[in-house]
Amino acid sequence: MNRIGILSDTHGHHDDMIAHNLALCDEIWHMGDIGNIEMLDTYQAIKPLRAVYGNIDGQELRKALPLKRRFIYEEFEVLMVHIGGYPGNYDKSLRNEIRQNPPDIFLSGHSHILKIIPDNKLNLLHINPGSAGKYGLHKIRTMVIFELEKKKILDVKVIELGLRGVI
């Protein structure tokens, strides 16, 4: 069984709550808008990291990370991207790919809105972990932790990291 910490839209912010929760995980998956190369180094120092760059990430992060990442993990096909939409309203840049070859798990960020939605038509689970950073319109900073084991998703938890304006 592997515990995965999923976050997005940190915008250069890292704190003890994020670090504590990520330390409990086996891997970190970040859906972009990391903020700067130092934050990438911070996450890589905690646990193995899989990440994509987001729309606010500069050239250093864009050179270090892909725009989109698709991989197999614990028998799940995972697709991660920063701007991806959600079931019923996938981003037009991904719509055909998701419909023609749906992943088991589709992860995105960008909206700062926490969403965990099954797409029953395509038999996939969509997760947007919200925003763990302090910038944006969200009120509560969030991340998601879940466990994957041989084609089973177990123990999905939404972690509230506190109010956006309070550290």
C-alpha atoms as an extended CHARMM CRD file, in Angstrom:
* protein
*
       167  EXT
         1         1  MET       CA              0.0000000000        0.0000000000        0.0000000000  PROA      1               0.0000000000
         2         2  ASN       CA              1.2700000000        3.4490000000       -0.9130000000  PROA      2               0.0000000000
         3         3  ARG       CA              0.1170000000        6.7280000000        0.5880000000  PROA      3               0.0000000000
         4         4  ILE       CA              0.1360000000        9.6660000000       -1.8280000000  PROA      4               0.0000000000
         5         5  GLY       CA              0.0220000000       13.3410000000       -0.8760000000  PROA      5               0.0000000000
         6         6  ILE       CA             -1.6580000000       15.4230000000       -3.5700000000  PROA      6               0.0000000000
         7         7  LEU       CA             -1.3620000000       19.1790000000       -3.7000000000  PROA      7               0.0000000000
         8         8  SER       CA             -1.5910000000       22.0750000000       -6.0730000000  PROA      8               0.0000000000
         9         9  ASP       CA             -1.2650000000       25.8250000000       -6.2940000000  PROA      9               0.0000000000
        10        10  THR       CA              1.2590000000       26.3240000000       -3.5200000000  PROA      10              0.0000000000
        11        11  HSD       CA              2.5250000000       29.4870000000       -5.2620000000  PROA      11              0.0000000000
        12        12  GLY       CA              5.8660000000       29.3570000000       -3.4430000000  PROA      12              0.0000000000
        13        13  HSD       CA              4.3250000000       28.6850000000       -0.0290000000  PROA      13              0.0000000000
        14        14  HSD       CA              5.3640000000       25.8500000000        2.2800000000  PROA      14              0.0000000000
        15        15  ASP       CA              4.6860000000       25.5040000000        6.0050000000  PROA      15              0.0000000000
        16        16  ASP       CA              4.8130000000       23.0160000000        8.8690000000  PROA      16              0.0000000000
        17        17  MET       CA              1.2770000000       21.6860000000        8.2180000000  PROA      17              0.0000000000
        18        18  ILE       CA              2.1270000000       20.8230000000        4.6200000000  PROA      18              0.0000000000
        19        19  ALA       CA              5.4790000000       19.3230000000        5.6300000000  PROA      19              0.0000000000
        20        20  HSD       CA              3.9160000000       17.2370000000        8.4200000000  PROA      20              0.0000000000
        21        21  ASN       CA              1.2630000000       15.7430000000        6.1470000000  PROA      21              0.0000000000
        22        22  LEU       CA              3.6800000000       15.0670000000        3.2930000000  PROA      22              0.0000000000
        23        23  ALA       CA              6.0990000000       13.3310000000        5.6720000000  PROA      23              0.0000000000
        24        24  LEU       CA              3.3530000000       10.7250000000        6.2890000000  PROA      24              0.0000000000
        25        25  CYS       CA              3.2450000000        9.8870000000        2.5760000000  PROA      25              0.0000000000
        26        26  ASP       CA              5.2930000000        7.6220000000        0.3210000000  PROA      26              0.0000000000
        27        27  GLU       CA              5.1390000000       10.0120000000       -2.6500000000  PROA      27              0.0000000000
        28        28  ILE       CA              4.1070000000       13.5910000000       -3.3700000000  PROA      28              0.0000000000
        29        29  TRP       CA              2.0980000000       14.4720000000       -6.4920000000  PROA      29              0.0000000000
        30        30  HSD       CA              1.9250000000       18.2040000000       -7.2590000000  PROA      30              0.0000000000
        31        31  MET       CA             -0.4700000000       19.5740000000       -9.8880000000  PROA      31              0.0000000000
        32        32  GLY       CA              1.4420000000       22.7510000000      -10.6950000000  PROA      32              0.0000000000
        33        33  ASP       CA              1.7450000000       26.3880000000       -9.7530000000  PROA      33              0.0000000000
        34        34  ILE       CA              4.5760000000       25.3300000000       -7.4770000000  PROA      34              0.0000000000
        35        35  GLY       CA              5.9000000000       28.8740000000       -7.5370000000  PROA      35              0.0000000000
        36        36  ASN       CA              9.6600000000       28.5690000000       -7.7810000000  PROA      36              0.0000000000
        37        37  ILE       CA             12.5030000000       26.0980000000       -8.1520000000  PROA      37              0.0000000000
        38        38  GLU       CA             13.2690000000       26.2490000000       -4.4180000000  PROA      38              0.0000000000
        39        39  MET       CA              9.8150000000       24.8260000000       -3.6520000000  PROA      39              0.0000000000
        40        40  LEU       CA             10.4650000000       22.0060000000       -6.1060000000  PROA      40              0.0000000000
        41        41  ASP       CA             13.6900000000       21.2480000000       -4.2270000000  PROA      41              0.0000000000
        42        42  THR       CA             11.8160000000       21.3950000000       -0.8960000000  PROA      42              0.0000000000
        43        43  TYR       CA              9.2560000000       18.8070000000       -2.0020000000  PROA      43              0.0000000000
        44        44  GLN       CA             11.8950000000       16.5550000000       -3.5460000000  PROA      44              0.0000000000
        45        45  ALA       CA             13.7920000000       16.5900000000       -0.2380000000  PROA      45              0.0000000000
        46        46  ILE       CA             10.7150000000       15.3300000000        1.6580000000  PROA      46              0.0000000000
        47        47  LYS       CA              9.6350000000       12.3760000000       -0.5090000000  PROA      47              0.0000000000
        48        48  PRO       CA              9.7780000000       11.2190000000       -4.1310000000  PROA      48              0.0000000000
        49        49  LEU       CA              7.9230000000       13.7720000000       -6.2460000000  PROA      49              0.0000000000
        50        50  ARG       CA              5.8850000000       13.6280000000       -9.4370000000  PROA      50              0.0000000000
        51        51  ALA       CA              4.8120000000       17.0580000000      -10.6450000000  PROA      51              0.0000000000
        52        52  VAL       CA              3.7500000000       19.1680000000      -13.5930000000  PROA      52              0.0000000000
        53        53  TYR       CA              4.2290000000       22.8800000000      -14.1190000000  PROA      53              0.0000000000
        54        54  GLY       CA              1.3750000000       25.3480000000      -13.9030000000  PROA      54              0.0000000000
        55        55  ASN       CA              0.5330000000       28.6030000000      -15.6020000000  PROA      55              0.0000000000
        56        56  ILE       CA              2.3630000000       30.7980000000      -13.0440000000  PROA      56              0.0000000000
        57        57  ASP       CA              5.5120000000       28.6760000000      -13.0180000000  PROA      57              0.0000000000
        58        58  GLY       CA              8.5160000000       30.2870000000      -14.6770000000  PROA      58              0.0000000000
        59        59  GLN       CA             11.0860000000       28.9720000000      -17.1260000000  PROA      59              0.0000000000
        60        60  GLU       CA             13.1590000000       27.0870000000      -14.5300000000  PROA      60              0.0000000000
        61        61  LEU       CA             10.1780000000       24.9670000000      -13.5210000000  PROA      61              0.0000000000
        62        62  ARG       CA              9.0030000000       24.5780000000      -17.1180000000  PROA      62              0.0000000000
        63        63  LYS       CA             12.4350000000       23.1860000000      -18.0160000000  PROA      63              0.0000000000
        64        64  ALA       CA             12.4080000000       20.8300000000      -15.0180000000  PROA      64              0.0000000000
        65        65  LEU       CA              8.8190000000       19.5660000000      -15.3070000000  PROA      65              0.0000000000
        66        66  PRO       CA              6.3780000000       18.4880000000      -18.0260000000  PROA      66              0.0000000000
        67        67  LEU       CA              3.0760000000       20.2120000000      -18.7920000000  PROA      67              0.0000000000
        68        68  LYS       CA              1.3140000000       16.8450000000      -18.5640000000  PROA      68              0.0000000000
        69        69  ARG       CA              2.3100000000       13.5530000000      -16.9960000000  PROA      69              0.0000000000
        70        70  ARG       CA              0.7680000000       10.1180000000      -17.6100000000  PROA      70              0.0000000000
        71        71  PHE       CA              2.0390000000        7.0500000000      -15.7610000000  PROA      71              0.0000000000
        72        72  ILE       CA              1.0870000000        3.7170000000      -14.1890000000  PROA      72              0.0000000000
        73        73  TYR       CA              1.1470000000        3.4580000000      -10.4010000000  PROA      73              0.0000000000
        74        74  GLU       CA             -0.1510000000        0.4880000000       -8.3830000000  PROA      74              0.0000000000
        75        75  GLU       CA             -2.0020000000       -0.7520000000      -11.4910000000  PROA      75              0.0000000000
        76        76  PHE       CA             -3.7230000000        2.6230000000      -11.9710000000  PROA      76              0.0000000000
        77        77  GLU       CA             -3.2010000000        4.7550000000      -15.0340000000  PROA      77              0.0000000000
        78        78  VAL       CA             -2.8110000000        8.3130000000      -13.7580000000  PROA      78              0.0000000000
        79        79  LEU       CA             -3.0250000000       11.5330000000      -15.7720000000  PROA      79              0.0000000000
        80        80  MET       CA             -1.9310000000       14.7560000000      -14.1130000000  PROA      80              0.0000000000
        81        81  VAL       CA             -2.0330000000       18.2730000000      -15.4900000000  PROA      81              0.0000000000
        82        82  HSD       CA             -2.4350000000       21.7470000000      -14.0250000000  PROA      82              0.0000000000
        83        83  ILE       CA             -5.3770000000       23.0120000000      -16.0940000000  PROA      83              0.0000000000
        84        84  GLY       CA             -7.6900000000       20.1010000000      -16.7780000000  PROA      84              0.0000000000
        85        85  GLY       CA            -11.2760000000       20.8940000000      -15.9000000000  PROA      85              0.0000000000
        86        86  TYR       CA            -13.4770000000       18.2350000000      -14.3560000000  PROA      86              0.0000000000
        87        87  PRO       CA            -16.0650000000       15.6040000000      -15.3550000000  PROA      87              0.0000000000
        88        88  GLY       CA            -18.5920000000       17.1150000000      -17.7060000000  PROA      88              0.0000000000
        89        89  ASN       CA            -16.3210000000       20.0890000000      -18.3820000000  PROA      89              0.0000000000
        90        90  TYR       CA            -12.8200000000       18.8610000000      -19.2410000000  PROA      90              0.0000000000
        91        91  ASP       CA            -10.4180000000       21.4170000000      -20.6560000000  PROA      91              0.0000000000
        92        92  LYS       CA            -10.6160000000       21.4430000000      -24.4550000000  PROA      92              0.0000000000
        93        93  SER       CA             -6.8770000000       20.6660000000      -24.7150000000  PROA      93              0.0000000000
        94        94  LEU       CA             -7.5030000000       17.2870000000      -22.9940000000  PROA      94              0.0000000000
        95        95  ARG       CA            -11.0970000000       16.4840000000      -23.8600000000  PROA      95              0.0000000000
        96        96  ASN       CA            -10.3890000000       14.1020000000      -26.7640000000  PROA      96              0.0000000000
        97        97  GLU       CA             -7.5150000000       12.3630000000      -24.9900000000  PROA      97              0.0000000000
        98        98  ILE       CA             -9.6070000000       11.7310000000      -21.8740000000  PROA      98              0.0000000000
        99        99  ARG       CA            -12.5860000000       10.4870000000      -23.8740000000  PROA      99              0.0000000000
       100       100  GLN       CA            -10.5480000000        8.2480000000      -26.2040000000  PROA      100             0.0000000000
       101       101  ASN       CA             -8.1600000000        6.9010000000      -23.5750000000  PROA      101             0.0000000000
       102       102  PRO       CA             -9.5100000000        7.6470000000      -20.1110000000  PROA      102             0.0000000000
       103       103  PRO       CA             -7.0880000000        7.2630000000      -17.2070000000  PROA      103             0.0000000000
       104       104  ASP       CA             -8.2170000000        5.6020000000      -13.9920000000  PROA      104             0.0000000000
       105       105  ILE       CA             -7.2970000000        8.7070000000      -12.0000000000  PROA      105             0.0000000000
       106       106  PHE       CA             -7.3110000000       12.2330000000      -13.4320000000  PROA      106             0.0000000000
       107       107  LEU       CA             -5.6060000000       14.9100000000      -11.3250000000  PROA      107             0.0000000000
       108       108  SER       CA             -5.6550000000       18.6380000000      -11.9430000000  PROA      108             0.0000000000
       109       109  GLY       CA             -5.3150000000       21.9310000000      -10.1050000000  PROA      109             0.0000000000
       110       110  HSD       CA             -5.6070000000       25.5740000000      -11.1860000000  PROA      110             0.0000000000
       111       111  SER       CA             -9.1280000000       26.3850000000       -9.9270000000  PROA      111             0.0000000000
       112       112  HSD       CA             -8.1690000000       26.3860000000       -6.2150000000  PROA      112             0.0000000000
       113       113  ILE       CA            -11.4610000000       24.5110000000       -5.7200000000  PROA      113             0.0000000000
       114       114  LEU       CA            -11.2730000000       21.1510000000       -3.9930000000  PROA      114             0.0000000000
       115       115  LYS       CA            -13.1420000000       18.5180000000       -6.0200000000  PROA      115             0.0000000000
       116       116  ILE       CA            -13.2590000000       14.7480000000       -5.8060000000  PROA      116             0.0000000000
       117       117  ILE       CA            -15.6710000000       13.5960000000       -8.5110000000  PROA      117             0.0000000000
       118       118  PRO       CA            -16.1840000000       10.1930000000      -10.1140000000  PROA      118             0.0000000000
       119       119  ASP       CA            -16.7940000000       10.2700000000      -13.8520000000  PROA      119             0.0000000000
       120       120  ASN       CA            -19.0870000000        7.2790000000      -14.1830000000  PROA      120             0.0000000000
       121       121  LYS       CA            -19.3080000000        7.6090000000      -17.9690000000  PROA      121             0.0000000000
       122       122  LEU       CA            -15.5400000000        7.2110000000      -18.3730000000  PROA      122             0.0000000000
       123       123  ASN       CA            -14.9730000000        5.1350000000      -15.2410000000  PROA      123             0.0000000000
       124       124  LEU       CA            -12.3640000000        7.4780000000      -13.7540000000  PROA      124             0.0000000000
       125       125  LEU       CA            -11.8870000000        9.4080000000      -10.5470000000  PROA      125             0.0000000000
       126       126  HSD       CA            -11.0960000000       13.1190000000      -10.7990000000  PROA      126             0.0000000000
       127       127  ILE       CA             -9.2840000000       14.8620000000       -7.9510000000  PROA      127             0.0000000000
       128       128  ASN       CA             -8.4350000000       18.5250000000       -7.6680000000  PROA      128             0.0000000000
       129       129  PRO       CA             -6.8050000000       18.9870000000       -4.2400000000  PROA      129             0.0000000000
       130       130  GLY       CA             -7.6810000000       22.6770000000       -4.0660000000  PROA      130             0.0000000000
       131       131  SER       CA             -4.9030000000       25.0700000000       -3.1260000000  PROA      131             0.0000000000
       132       132  ALA       CA             -2.3130000000       24.5760000000       -0.3890000000  PROA      132             0.0000000000
       133       133  GLY       CA             -0.9710000000       28.0980000000       -0.9390000000  PROA      133             0.0000000000
       134       134  LYS       CA             -1.9750000000       31.4420000000        0.4890000000  PROA      134             0.0000000000
       135       135  TYR       CA             -2.7620000000       33.2660000000       -2.7790000000  PROA      135             0.0000000000
       136       136  GLY       CA             -6.0970000000       33.0930000000       -4.5820000000  PROA      136             0.0000000000
       137       137  LEU       CA             -9.8070000000       33.2250000000       -3.9060000000  PROA      137             0.0000000000
       138       138  HSD       CA            -10.0610000000       30.0490000000       -1.8080000000  PROA      138             0.0000000000
       139       139  LYS       CA            -10.8050000000       30.4710000000        1.8980000000  PROA      139             0.0000000000
       140       140  ILE       CA             -9.3640000000       27.2110000000        3.2440000000  PROA      140             0.0000000000
       141       141  ARG       CA             -6.0000000000       25.7900000000        2.1400000000  PROA      141             0.0000000000
       142       142  THR       CA             -6.3700000000       22.0860000000        1.2980000000  PROA      142             0.0000000000
       143       143  MET       CA             -4.5790000000       19.0060000000        0.0910000000  PROA      143             0.0000000000
       144       144  VAL       CA             -5.6330000000       15.3660000000       -0.3710000000  PROA      144             0.0000000000
       145       145  ILE       CA             -4.0360000000       12.1750000000        0.8630000000  PROA      145             0.0000000000
       146       146  PHE       CA             -5.0790000000        8.7600000000       -0.3630000000  PROA      146             0.0000000000
       147       147  GLU       CA             -3.7810000000        5.2280000000       -0.4290000000  PROA      147             0.0000000000
       148       148  LEU       CA             -3.4000000000        3.0770000000       -3.5260000000  PROA      148             0.0000000000
       149       149  GLU       CA             -2.9710000000       -0.6500000000       -3.4910000000  PROA      149             0.0000000000
       150       150  LYS       CA             -3.2980000000       -3.0250000000       -6.4290000000  PROA      150             0.0000000000
       151       151  LYS       CA             -6.1740000000       -1.3240000000       -8.2240000000  PROA      151             0.0000000000
       152       152  LYS       CA             -7.8520000000       -0.1240000000       -5.0240000000  PROA      152             0.0000000000
       153       153  ILE       CA             -8.2200000000        3.4480000000       -3.8400000000  PROA      153             0.0000000000
       154       154  LEU       CA             -8.3240000000        3.4740000000       -0.0620000000  PROA      154             0.0000000000
       155       155  ASP       CA             -8.7870000000        6.0080000000        2.7060000000  PROA      155             0.0000000000
       156       156  VAL       CA             -9.1870000000        9.2640000000        0.7550000000  PROA      156             0.0000000000
       157       157  LYS       CA             -8.7070000000       12.1890000000        3.1500000000  PROA      157             0.0000000000
       158       158  VAL       CA             -9.1400000000       15.9030000000        2.6200000000  PROA      158             0.0000000000
       159       159  ILE       CA             -6.6460000000       17.7720000000        4.7730000000  PROA      159             0.0000000000
       160       160  GLU       CA             -7.5690000000       21.3150000000        5.7820000000  PROA      160             0.0000000000
       161       161  LEU       CA             -4.3660000000       23.3090000000        6.2640000000  PROA      161             0.0000000000
       162       162  GLY       CA             -5.9750000000       26.4270000000        7.7300000000  PROA      162             0.0000000000
       163       163  LEU       CA             -7.3580000000       29.6950000000        6.4700000000  PROA      163             0.0000000000
       164       164  ARG       CA             -5.7450000000       31.1320000000        3.3560000000  PROA      164             0.0000000000
       165       165  GLY       CA             -4.6610000000       34.3260000000        5.0970000000  PROA      165             0.0000000000
       166       166  VAL       CA             -3.4740000000       32.6950000000        8.3260000000  PROA      166             0.0000000000
       167       167  ILE       CA             -0.2310000000       30.7770000000        8.6150000000  PROA      167             0.0000000000
